[in-house]
Amino acid sequence: MSQERIAEIRELLFHLERRIKPLEWDASRNQINEFKKKQLDILRENFTNLSQELNNLEQQD
């Protein structure tokens, strides 16, 4: 079970990172609107939570 969850989390992190990078690029150049700023914050929070969960699962194995 945990190996399947680890693979699933890694895939989710990959997709989140692909969504986060362009938004961070826009934000670094002040080319981002308020909606996208909020979306970026939510994506970063999800990324952090999944990263922590992945670390916990990897430590258990």
C-alpha positions, 0 to 999 in steps of 0.5 A: 500500500505505501509503495503505491501511495509513494508513487501516487504522491510523486506523480502529484508533486510532479504535476503540482510543480509543473503548475507552480513554476509558470505562476512563480515566474509571472509573480517574480516579474509582477505579471500576476493577478490576484486570483493567480496569486491565491491559486499559487498560494494554494498550490504551494500549500498542497505541494508542502503537505504532499512533500511532508506526507511523502517524507513520512511514508519514506521514513516508515519504509 
